[in-house]
Amino acid sequence: MNAYFSPSTPQGMLLLLLRSRLDRAQATSQRGASAMEFVIITAVLVALAAAVGLIIYNMVEGKANEIQIPDTPGGGNP
């Protein structure tokens, strides 16, 4: 990429930031988690969120079923 943007412009600042991140990423051989580790961590978190959501749903549904709704006044027949 031979385009030059002054660092004082938004395009130049973005290009400078991207170049610095690329240089830093290329300088270290292995830094952080691999893609497979991210997939496993995400799957565990999704399963945990689903389990918590299911527990909350069942608790709310159980309490909602306990609510007693009285009959309409006069028996409901016109």
C-alpha positions as CSV (number, residue, x, y, z in Angstrom):
1,M,0.0,0.0,0.0
2,N,1.7,3.2,-1.2
3,A,-1.0,5.6,-0.2
4,Y,0.2,8.3,2.2
5,F,-2.2,10.0,4.6
6,S,-1.1,12.5,7.1
7,P,-1.4,11.2,10.7
8,S,-3.5,14.3,11.5
9,T,-6.3,13.1,9.2
10,P,-8.7,10.3,10.3
11,Q,-7.5,8.1,7.4
12,G,-3.9,8.6,8.4
13,M,-4.6,7.9,12.1
14,L,-6.4,4.7,11.1
15,L,-3.6,3.6,8.8
16,L,-1.0,4.3,11.5
17,L,-3.0,2.3,14.1
18,L,-3.5,-0.7,11.7
19,R,0.3,-0.7,10.8
20,S,1.3,-0.6,14.5
21,R,-1.1,-3.5,15.3
22,L,0.1,-5.5,12.4
23,D,3.8,-5.0,13.4
24,R,3.0,-6.0,17.0
25,A,1.1,-9.1,15.8
26,Q,4.0,-10.2,13.5
27,A,6.6,-9.6,16.2
28,T,5.2,-12.2,18.6
29,S,5.0,-15.8,17.5
30,Q,2.2,-17.0,19.8
31,R,0.2,-14.6,21.8
32,G,-3.2,-15.2,23.4
33,A,-5.6,-18.0,22.7
34,S,-6.0,-19.9,19.5
35,A,-9.2,-19.9,17.5
36,M,-10.1,-23.4,18.8
37,E,-9.7,-22.3,22.4
38,F,-12.1,-19.3,21.6
39,V,-14.6,-21.7,20.2
40,I,-14.5,-24.0,23.2
41,I,-14.7,-21.0,25.6
42,T,-17.7,-19.6,23.7
43,A,-19.5,-23.0,23.6
44,V,-19.1,-23.3,27.4
45,L,-20.4,-19.8,28.0
46,V,-23.4,-20.3,25.6
47,A,-24.3,-23.6,27.4
48,L,-24.0,-21.9,30.8
49,A,-26.2,-19.0,29.6
50,A,-28.8,-21.5,28.2
51,A,-28.9,-23.4,31.5
52,V,-29.4,-20.3,33.5
53,G,-32.1,-19.1,31.1
54,L,-33.9,-22.4,31.4
55,I,-33.8,-22.3,35.2
56,I,-35.2,-18.8,35.3
57,Y,-37.9,-19.7,32.7
58,N,-39.0,-22.7,34.8
59,M,-39.1,-20.7,38.0
60,V,-41.2,-18.0,36.4
61,E,-43.5,-20.5,34.8
62,G,-44.0,-22.3,38.0
63,K,-44.9,-19.1,39.9
64,A,-47.2,-18.0,37.1
65,N,-49.1,-21.3,37.3
66,E,-49.6,-20.8,41.0
67,I,-51.5,-17.5,40.5
68,Q,-55.2,-18.0,41.2
69,I,-57.5,-16.1,38.9
70,P,-61.0,-15.5,40.4
71,D,-64.1,-16.2,38.3
72,T,-65.8,-13.2,36.8
73,P,-68.6,-11.7,39.0
74,G,-72.0,-13.2,38.3
75,G,-70.7,-16.5,37.1
76,G,-69.7,-15.3,33.7
77,N,-73.0,-16.2,32.0
78,P,-75.1,-13.3,30.7
